[in-house]
């Protein structure tokens, strides 16, 4: 039942931000599913609401399996804990306690006080994987950061002159679109944006999405966050313009001093403090957390990737490696201070390695 609830929760991975992905299954005493649902979009009914509507009066005496502790407070919607109590269910099993301090055990306590047997911890690890960004933001105030890099077999991201399109093949690029769509924001630096002039948007036409996702109105575009400490970005760049035929969402331009350029309406600016002669990346991530951004997808060059690495701000690395050789003069993955001792080496843990088209996709977590 909980495995099914987790499966349902994944249906909202493109649409629920800044809320977590949540699924709910209700079964009767004979173990038959009588209701199920998932949270579809922020501001709309939660997973428990949909499942209870489906179950109807049969919810009396039933068990509710939910991937996240039912909420106990009023937000844009009412408390799901109260709804479960009113429905007549006699048992609620949550995969994990809500990390949101506003809830954090209060929902389970309310259920228990109402005489409902409330438990948590079933398939907790799998449930946490659904909402790594939400969990981290609730606990630290900062979003989950994934850095995406594409490299040749000899570890080079571009030619010596900076040319890099395209190292990887079309299937890897399609996979990147899916990751962009799941993210709250796409982060890049002025060097990469000036060199490649990307849109940095999600091309949903390239994704084979399920009917459940396509049924959602207004599939969102992630916020595009551009770091430009020296105000080097001209207004003519693709990502700073709006195109009716190719909507790309809003842009947050982070600089140290407000740009004098007149940007289009979808572009806003925020002045970050400096740490030395560079933007303070710790403060930048705190700002993005304050904006309720759970997951940041980074597409940047070696300098920004290296700066994030040195600031210990990267949670996850996704590297697409192509069966190509560029040679020693090519550009490296990370531009970091020279490591002179073995104990300074950065260690990661593999979580997934697979082939995507002609390329290899490697995913690893950082040990912070």
C-alpha positions as CSV (number, residue, x, y, z in Angstrom):
1,X,0.0,0.0,0.0
2,X,2.8,2.4,0.9
3,X,4.7,1.5,-2.3
4,X,1.6,2.4,-4.3
5,X,1.3,5.7,-2.4
6,X,4.9,6.5,-3.3
7,X,4.2,5.7,-6.9
8,X,1.2,8.0,-6.9
9,X,3.3,10.8,-5.2
10,X,5.7,10.8,-8.1
11,X,2.9,11.9,-10.5
12,X,3.2,15.4,-9.0
13,X,7.0,15.8,-9.4
14,X,6.6,18.4,-12.2
15,X,3.9,20.5,-10.6
16,X,3.8,20.6,-6.8
17,X,6.6,23.0,-5.9
18,X,7.1,24.6,-3.4
19,X,5.0,21.9,-1.8
20,X,6.2,18.3,-1.3
21,X,5.2,15.3,-3.5
22,X,2.6,13.3,-1.5
23,X,0.6,10.2,-2.3
24,X,-2.2,8.5,-0.3
25,X,-3.9,5.1,-0.4
26,X,-6.9,4.0,1.7
27,X,-7.6,0.3,2.1
28,X,-10.4,-1.5,3.9
29,X,-10.0,-4.3,6.5
30,X,-9.6,-6.9,3.8
31,X,-6.7,-5.1,2.2
32,X,-8.6,-3.8,-0.8
33,X,-7.8,-0.3,-2.1
34,X,-10.9,1.9,-1.8
35,X,-9.4,5.3,-2.5
36,X,-6.2,6.8,-3.7
37,X,-4.8,10.3,-4.6
38,X,-1.8,12.5,-4.9
39,X,-1.0,16.2,-4.4
40,X,-1.2,17.7,-7.9
41,X,-0.3,21.3,-7.5
42,X,0.4,23.9,-4.8
43,X,-2.8,25.5,-3.6
44,X,-5.0,22.6,-4.6
45,X,-6.3,19.7,-2.4
46,X,-3.8,17.4,-0.8
47,X,-3.4,13.7,-1.5
48,X,-5.6,12.7,1.4
49,X,-8.5,14.8,0.1
50,X,-8.6,13.0,-3.2
51,X,-8.2,9.6,-1.6
52,X,-11.0,10.2,0.9
53,X,-13.3,11.5,-1.8
54,X,-12.8,8.3,-3.7
55,X,-13.3,6.1,-0.7
56,X,-16.5,8.0,0.5
57,X,-18.4,6.3,3.3
58,X,-16.3,3.2,3.0
59,X,-13.5,5.1,4.7
60,X,-15.1,4.3,8.1
61,X,-12.8,1.7,9.8
62,X,-10.2,1.9,7.0
63,X,-6.5,2.5,7.0
64,X,-4.8,5.4,5.3
65,X,-1.3,5.1,4.0
66,X,0.3,8.4,3.3
67,X,3.9,9.2,2.2
68,X,4.2,12.3,4.5
69,X,2.6,13.0,7.9
70,X,-0.8,14.6,7.4
71,X,-0.7,18.4,7.9
72,X,-2.3,19.8,11.1
73,X,-2.4,23.5,10.2
74,X,-4.3,25.9,8.0
75,X,-2.5,27.0,4.9
76,X,-4.0,27.4,1.4
77,X,-6.0,24.3,2.3
78,X,-7.4,22.9,5.6
79,X,-5.7,20.4,7.9
80,X,-5.7,16.9,6.4
81,X,-5.5,15.4,10.0
82,X,-8.9,16.9,10.7
83,X,-10.3,15.5,7.5
84,X,-9.0,12.0,8.3
85,X,-10.5,12.2,11.8
86,X,-13.9,13.2,10.4
87,X,-13.8,10.4,7.8
88,X,-13.8,7.6,10.4
89,X,-10.5,5.9,9.5
90,X,-9.1,4.0,12.4
91,X,-5.5,3.8,11.4
92,X,-3.0,6.1,9.6
93,X,0.4,5.0,8.5
94,X,2.8,7.8,7.4
95,X,6.1,7.0,5.7
96,X,7.8,9.9,7.4
97,X,7.3,12.8,9.8
98,X,6.9,16.2,8.1
99,X,10.2,18.1,8.4
100,X,8.2,21.4,8.3
101,X,8.5,22.7,11.9
102,X,4.9,24.0,11.7
103,X,3.8,20.3,11.5
104,X,6.6,18.0,12.6
105,X,4.7,15.5,14.6
106,X,1.7,17.6,15.4
107,X,-0.4,15.9,12.7
108,X,0.3,12.4,14.1
109,X,-0.3,13.6,17.6
110,X,-3.7,15.1,16.7
111,X,-4.7,11.7,15.1
112,X,-3.6,9.8,18.2
113,X,-5.5,12.2,20.5
114,X,-8.6,11.5,18.4
115,X,-8.2,7.7,19.0
116,X,-6.7,6.9,15.7
117,X,-3.8,4.5,15.6
118,X,-1.1,6.6,14.0
119,X,2.3,5.3,13.0
120,X,5.3,6.4,10.9
121,X,8.5,5.0,9.4
122,X,7.2,2.6,6.7
123,X,9.4,2.9,3.6
124,X,10.8,6.1,5.0
125,X,14.0,6.1,2.9
126,X,12.0,5.8,-0.3
127,X,9.6,8.5,0.8
128,X,12.5,10.9,1.7
129,X,13.9,10.4,-1.9
130,X,10.6,12.0,-3.2
131,X,11.3,15.3,-1.4
132,X,15.0,15.7,-0.8
133,X,14.8,19.4,-1.7
134,X,11.8,20.1,0.5
135,X,13.4,18.2,3.4
136,X,16.7,20.0,3.1
137,X,15.1,23.4,2.9
138,X,13.0,22.8,6.0
139,X,16.0,21.6,8.0
140,X,18.7,24.0,6.8
141,X,17.0,26.9,5.0
142,X,18.9,26.1,1.8
143,X,17.7,24.1,-1.3
144,X,19.0,20.8,-2.6
145,X,21.6,21.6,-5.3
146,X,22.3,19.3,-8.2
147,X,25.2,20.2,-10.6
148,X,24.9,18.8,-14.1
149,X,28.0,18.5,-16.2
150,X,28.7,16.9,-19.6
151,X,32.2,15.7,-20.5
152,X,34.2,13.7,-22.9
153,X,35.7,10.3,-21.9
154,X,38.9,12.2,-20.9
155,X,37.0,14.5,-18.5
156,X,36.8,17.6,-20.7
157,X,33.7,19.8,-20.8
158,X,34.7,22.0,-23.8
159,X,37.5,22.7,-26.3
160,X,40.2,25.1,-25.2
161,X,38.4,27.9,-27.0
162,X,35.2,27.2,-25.0
163,X,33.1,25.4,-27.7
164,X,31.1,22.7,-26.2
165,X,27.9,22.1,-28.2
166,X,27.3,19.2,-28.4
167,X,29.5,16.8,-26.4
168,X,26.6,14.5,-25.5
169,X,23.9,13.0,-27.7
170,X,20.2,13.7,-28.1
171,X,19.0,11.2,-25.5
172,X,21.2,12.7,-22.8
173,X,19.9,16.2,-23.7
174,X,16.3,14.9,-23.5
175,X,17.1,13.4,-20.0
176,X,18.4,16.9,-19.0
177,X,15.0,18.3,-20.0
178,X,13.3,16.0,-17.6
179,X,15.6,17.0,-14.7
180,X,15.0,20.7,-15.5
181,X,11.2,20.1,-15.4
182,X,11.5,18.5,-11.9
183,X,13.5,21.4,-10.6
184,X,12.3,24.7,-9.0
185,X,15.1,26.7,-10.6
186,X,17.9,26.5,-13.1
187,X,21.1,28.2,-12.0
188,X,23.8,29.4,-14.3
189,X,26.6,31.9,-14.5
190,X,27.3,34.9,-16.7
191,X,30.2,33.1,-18.5
192,X,28.2,30.1,-19.6
193,X,25.2,32.2,-20.5
194,X,27.3,34.6,-22.6
195,X,29.1,31.8,-24.3
196,X,26.1,29.5,-25.1
197,X,23.2,32.0,-25.2
198,X,20.7,29.3,-24.0
199,X,17.0,29.7,-23.2
200,X,17.4,27.6,-20.0
201,X,13.8,26.5,-20.2
202,X,12.0,23.2,-20.3
203,X,11.0,21.9,-23.7
204,X,8.0,19.8,-22.7
205,X,7.5,18.8,-26.3
206,X,10.6,16.6,-26.0
207,X,9.3,14.8,-22.9
208,X,7.1,11.8,-23.0
209,X,5.0,12.7,-20.0
210,X,2.1,10.6,-18.6
211,X,-1.5,11.6,-19.2
212,X,-1.7,12.5,-15.5
213,X,1.0,15.1,-15.9
214,X,-0.2,16.4,-19.2
215,X,-3.7,16.9,-17.7
216,X,-2.3,19.5,-15.3
217,X,-3.0,23.1,-16.4
218,X,-0.1,25.4,-16.9
219,X,2.9,23.1,-16.7
220,X,5.4,25.4,-15.0
221,X,8.7,26.7,-16.1
222,X,11.5,26.7,-13.5
223,X,12.8,30.1,-12.4
224,X,16.0,30.9,-14.2
225,X,18.6,32.2,-11.8
226,X,21.6,34.0,-13.4
227,X,24.7,35.0,-11.4
228,X,26.2,38.1,-12.8
229,X,28.4,39.8,-10.3
230,X,30.0,42.2,-12.8
231,X,26.8,43.0,-14.8
232,X,28.2,41.4,-18.0
233,X,24.9,40.1,-19.4
234,X,23.4,42.1,-22.3
235,X,19.6,42.3,-22.7
236,X,19.8,40.6,-26.1
237,X,20.4,37.2,-24.6
238,X,17.7,34.6,-25.3
239,X,17.0,33.9,-21.6
240,X,16.5,37.6,-20.9
241,X,13.8,38.0,-23.6
242,X,10.3,36.6,-23.8
243,X,9.0,34.5,-26.7
244,X,5.3,33.8,-27.0
245,X,5.9,30.6,-29.0
246,X,8.4,29.3,-26.5
247,X,7.5,30.4,-22.9
248,X,10.4,30.2,-20.6
249,X,9.3,31.6,-17.2
250,X,10.8,34.2,-15.0
251,X,14.4,35.2,-14.5
252,X,16.1,36.3,-11.3
253,X,19.3,38.2,-12.1
254,X,21.7,38.1,-9.1
255,X,24.4,40.8,-9.1
256,X,26.3,42.9,-6.7
257,X,25.1,46.2,-8.0
258,X,21.8,46.8,-9.8
259,X,22.2,46.8,-13.6
260,X,21.4,49.9,-15.5
261,X,19.9,47.9,-18.4
262,X,16.1,48.0,-18.9
263,X,15.0,44.4,-18.8
264,X,11.7,42.9,-19.8
265,X,9.0,42.4,-17.2
266,X,9.8,38.8,-16.5
267,X,13.3,39.7,-15.3
268,X,13.9,40.8,-11.7
269,X,17.1,41.6,-9.9
270,X,18.5,40.9,-6.4
271,X,21.8,42.3,-5.1
272,X,23.8,39.8,-3.2
273,X,26.7,40.6,-0.9
274,X,30.2,39.8,-2.0
275,X,32.7,37.4,-0.4
276,X,36.0,38.9,-1.4
277,X,35.6,39.8,-5.1
278,X,32.9,37.2,-5.8
279,X,29.2,36.9,-5.0
280,X,28.7,35.2,-1.7
281,X,27.3,31.9,-2.7
282,X,26.2,30.9,0.8
283,X,24.0,34.0,0.9
284,X,22.7,33.3,-2.6
285,X,21.6,29.8,-1.6
286,X,19.9,31.2,1.6
287,X,18.1,33.7,-0.6
288,X,16.8,30.9,-2.9
289,X,15.7,28.9,0.1
290,X,13.8,32.0,1.4
291,X,12.1,32.1,-1.9
292,X,10.7,28.5,-1.2
293,X,12.9,26.9,-3.9
294,X,13.4,23.3,-3.0
295,X,15.7,22.0,-5.8
296,X,18.3,24.0,-7.8
297,X,19.5,22.5,-11.1
298,X,22.9,24.0,-12.0
299,X,24.1,24.2,-15.6
300,X,27.4,26.1,-15.4
301,X,31.0,26.1,-16.4
302,X,34.1,25.1,-14.4
303,X,34.4,28.3,-12.5
304,X,30.9,28.4,-11.0
305,X,30.9,24.6,-10.5
306,X,34.3,24.9,-8.7
307,X,33.1,27.8,-6.5
308,X,30.0,25.8,-5.5
309,X,32.2,22.8,-4.7
310,X,34.6,24.8,-2.6
311,X,31.7,26.3,-0.7
312,X,30.3,22.8,-0.1
313,X,27.0,23.7,-1.6
314,X,26.7,20.8,-4.0
315,X,24.5,17.9,-2.8
316,X,24.5,15.9,-6.0
317,X,26.5,15.6,-9.2
318,X,25.1,14.3,-12.5
319,X,27.7,13.7,-15.1
320,X,27.0,12.7,-18.7
321,X,30.1,11.2,-20.2
322,X,30.3,10.9,-24.0
323,X,32.5,8.3,-25.8
324,X,34.7,11.1,-27.2
325,X,38.2,12.4,-26.7
326,X,39.0,16.1,-26.6
327,X,42.6,16.1,-25.4
328,X,44.7,17.8,-22.7
329,X,44.0,21.3,-23.8
330,X,40.3,21.0,-23.2
331,X,38.5,22.6,-20.2
332,X,38.1,20.7,-16.9
333,X,34.9,19.9,-15.0
334,X,35.8,22.0,-11.9
335,X,38.0,25.0,-11.6
336,X,39.2,24.7,-8.0
337,X,42.2,25.5,-5.9
338,X,45.0,23.0,-6.4
339,X,44.7,20.0,-4.1
340,X,48.1,19.1,-2.6
341,X,47.2,16.4,-0.1
342,X,45.2,13.2,-0.4
343,X,43.0,14.2,2.6
344,X,41.9,17.2,0.6
345,X,40.4,15.0,-2.1
346,X,36.6,15.4,-2.4
347,X,34.8,12.0,-2.0
348,X,31.4,11.1,-3.5
349,X,29.1,8.1,-3.3
350,X,27.7,6.6,-6.4
351,X,23.9,6.3,-6.5
352,X,23.3,5.4,-10.1
353,X,25.2,4.6,-13.3
354,X,23.4,3.9,-16.5
355,X,23.6,4.3,-20.3
356,X,21.6,7.0,-21.9
357,X,21.8,6.7,-25.7
358,X,25.5,6.6,-26.5
359,X,26.5,8.3,-23.3
360,X,27.0,7.2,-19.7
361,X,25.0,9.0,-17.0
362,X,26.7,8.9,-13.6
363,X,25.0,10.2,-10.4
364,X,26.8,10.7,-7.1
365,X,26.2,12.3,-3.8
366,X,28.7,14.5,-1.9
367,X,29.9,13.6,1.6
368,X,29.4,16.9,3.5
